[in-house]
Amino acid sequence: MVVKFDLIAAACENMGIGKNKDLPWRLKSEMAFFTRMTSETVDKNKKNVVLMGRRTWDCIPPKFKPLTGRINFVMSRAGVDVEGNKDCYSFGSLEEVMDKLENGEFKEQYENVWVIGGSNIYEETMKSKYFHRLYLTKIMKHFDCDTFFPKINDGLVKVSDPRVPEDLQEENGIQFVYNIYENPNFNK
Ligand SMILES: NC(=O)c1ccc[n+]([C@@H]2O[C@H](COP(=O)([O-])OP(=O)(O)OC[C@H]3O[C@@H](n4cnc5c(N)ncnc54)[C@H](OP(=O)(O)O)[C@@H]3O)[C@@H](O)[C@H]2O)c1
């Protein structure tokens, strides 16, 4: 089985994804979608990996950390202490992440790899040949943001996934839509 990076993100009209170390919006149903997509596995003996940057890790409230039912991978060059957290690993580079994902014994434990942000980690994994899909929730409203989704390659192809609703979503008067883009150069 070849490693696949599926990115999952929510961005508003200006492609903003974060503000003051937090999400700029509160959308419970979108958060539930994120949890379902990143947690679900076909093989119930396996879990998914969620790959994130250290700042995204810091943004997760302590009571939700590590993200339950998933294997948490945290990237930090400076070093981050994840000791004591079950199903949690830290890595200093994407090469180190790949070494772990391609390790024969570890391969038996996980099903999908979900890249959950932030900016740097999305950018780096989108450049990788293992970048498979981007699951992007487009929020149809402007929010003031200080963190943005990186430039998306023009060559991505819009696809559908039976697990993802295609109709317009709405919560608290905020409209959003789930879009999926596939990398035609995946694993080439
Ligand atoms: N809307 C969304 O879907 C979404 C998703 C995720 C996050 N967010 C938001 O985005 C913000 C956080 O994201 P961010 O872009 O500021 O930070 P981030 O990407 O989560 O974390 C950046 C940190 O990751 C580490 N890092 C980055 N590239 C690395 C590499 N190649 N190798 C090793 N370590 C690496 C570094 O950690 P060290 O400094 O420790 O070396 C770097 O400072 C928050 O506001 C959060 O709420 C939004």
Ligand as a Chemical Component Dictionary entry (heavy atoms), coordinates in Angstrom:
data_LIG
# 
_chem_comp.id                   LIG 
_chem_comp.type                 NON-POLYMER 
_chem_comp.pdbx_formal_charge   0 
_chem_comp.three_letter_code    LIG 
# 
loop_
_chem_comp_atom.comp_id 
_chem_comp_atom.atom_id 
_chem_comp_atom.alt_atom_id 
_chem_comp_atom.type_symbol 
_chem_comp_atom.charge 
_chem_comp_atom.model_Cartn_x 
_chem_comp_atom.model_Cartn_y 
_chem_comp_atom.model_Cartn_z 
_chem_comp_atom.pdbx_ordinal 
LIG N1  N1  N 0  -9.375 26.087 8.949  1  
LIG C1  C1  C 0  -8.641 24.993 8.994  2  
LIG O1  O1  O 0  -8.949 23.998 8.318  3  
LIG C2  C2  C 0  -7.422 24.943 9.873  4  
LIG C3  C3  C 0  -6.669 23.766 9.960  5  
LIG C4  C4  C 0  -5.525 23.772 10.775 6  
LIG C5  C5  C 0  -5.149 24.921 11.453 7  
LIG N2  N2  N 1  -5.918 26.042 11.339 8  
LIG C6  C6  C 0  -5.510 27.288 11.992 9  
LIG O2  O2  O 0  -4.214 27.640 11.505 10 
LIG C7  C7  C 0  -3.434 28.213 12.557 11 
LIG C8  C8  C 0  -2.218 27.329 12.827 12 
LIG O3  O3  O 0  -1.551 27.017 11.608 13 
LIG P1  P1  P 0  -0.131 27.622 11.177 14 
LIG O4  O4  O 0  -0.059 27.611 9.710  15 
LIG O5  O5  O -1 0.076  28.928 11.900 16 
LIG O6  O6  O 0  0.900  26.605 11.833 17 
LIG P2  P2  P 0  1.156  25.016 11.642 18 
LIG O7  O7  O 0  1.440  24.723 10.215 19 
LIG O8  O8  O 0  0.106  24.245 12.324 20 
LIG O9  O9  O 0  2.464  24.850 12.515 21 
LIG C9  C9  C 0  3.661  25.491 12.119 22 
LIG C10 C10 C 0  4.793  24.819 12.876 23 
LIG O10 O10 O 0  4.938  23.474 12.411 24 
LIG C11 C11 C 0  6.296  23.105 12.431 25 
LIG N3  N3  N 0  6.704  22.801 11.062 26 
LIG C12 C12 C 0  6.266  23.367 9.907  27 
LIG N4  N4  N 0  6.852  22.800 8.845  28 
LIG C13 C13 C 0  7.687  21.854 9.331  29 
LIG C14 C14 C 0  8.585  20.933 8.737  30 
LIG N5  N5  N 0  8.754  20.876 7.414  31 
LIG N6  N6  N 0  9.279  20.100 9.531  32 
LIG C15 C15 C 0  9.114  20.145 10.869 33 
LIG N7  N7  N 0  8.292  20.992 11.508 34 
LIG C16 C16 C 0  7.580  21.838 10.725 35 
LIG C17 C17 C 0  7.050  24.306 13.037 36 
LIG O11 O11 O 0  7.015  24.061 14.436 37 
LIG P3  P3  P 0  8.116  24.654 15.486 38 
LIG O12 O12 O 0  7.898  26.139 15.497 39 
LIG O13 O13 O 0  7.758  23.983 16.772 40 
LIG O14 O14 O 0  9.473  24.254 14.960 41 
LIG C18 C18 C 0  6.151  25.460 12.650 42 
LIG O15 O15 O 0  6.314  26.607 13.459 43 
LIG C19 C19 C 0  -4.374 28.327 13.739 44 
LIG O16 O16 O 0  -5.035 29.576 13.709 45 
LIG C20 C20 C 0  -5.375 27.204 13.475 46 
LIG O17 O17 O 0  -6.614 27.432 14.138 47 
LIG C21 C21 C 0  -7.032 26.066 10.566 48 
# 
loop_
_chem_comp_bond.comp_id 
_chem_comp_bond.atom_id_1 
_chem_comp_bond.atom_id_2 
_chem_comp_bond.value_order 
_chem_comp_bond.pdbx_ordinal 
LIG N1  C1  SING 1  
LIG C1  O1  DOUB 2  
LIG C1  C2  SING 3  
LIG C2  C3  SING 4  
LIG C2  C21 DOUB 5  
LIG C3  C4  DOUB 6  
LIG C4  C5  SING 7  
LIG C5  N2  DOUB 8  
LIG N2  C6  SING 9  
LIG N2  C21 SING 10 
LIG C6  O2  SING 11 
LIG C6  C20 SING 12 
LIG O2  C7  SING 13 
LIG C7  C8  SING 14 
LIG C7  C19 SING 15 
LIG C8  O3  SING 16 
LIG O3  P1  SING 17 
LIG P1  O4  DOUB 18 
LIG P1  O5  SING 19 
LIG P1  O6  SING 20 
LIG O6  P2  SING 21 
LIG P2  O7  DOUB 22 
LIG P2  O8  SING 23 
LIG P2  O9  SING 24 
LIG O9  C9  SING 25 
LIG C9  C10 SING 26 
LIG C10 O10 SING 27 
LIG C10 C18 SING 28 
LIG O10 C11 SING 29 
LIG C11 N3  SING 30 
LIG C11 C17 SING 31 
LIG N3  C12 SING 32 
LIG N3  C16 SING 33 
LIG C12 N4  DOUB 34 
LIG N4  C13 SING 35 
LIG C13 C14 SING 36 
LIG C13 C16 DOUB 37 
LIG C14 N5  SING 38 
LIG C14 N6  DOUB 39 
LIG N6  C15 SING 40 
LIG C15 N7  DOUB 41 
LIG N7  C16 SING 42 
LIG C17 O11 SING 43 
LIG C17 C18 SING 44 
LIG O11 P3  SING 45 
LIG P3  O12 DOUB 46 
LIG P3  O13 SING 47 
LIG P3  O14 SING 48 
LIG C18 O15 SING 49 
LIG C19 O16 SING 50 
LIG C19 C20 SING 51 
LIG C20 O17 SING 52 
# 
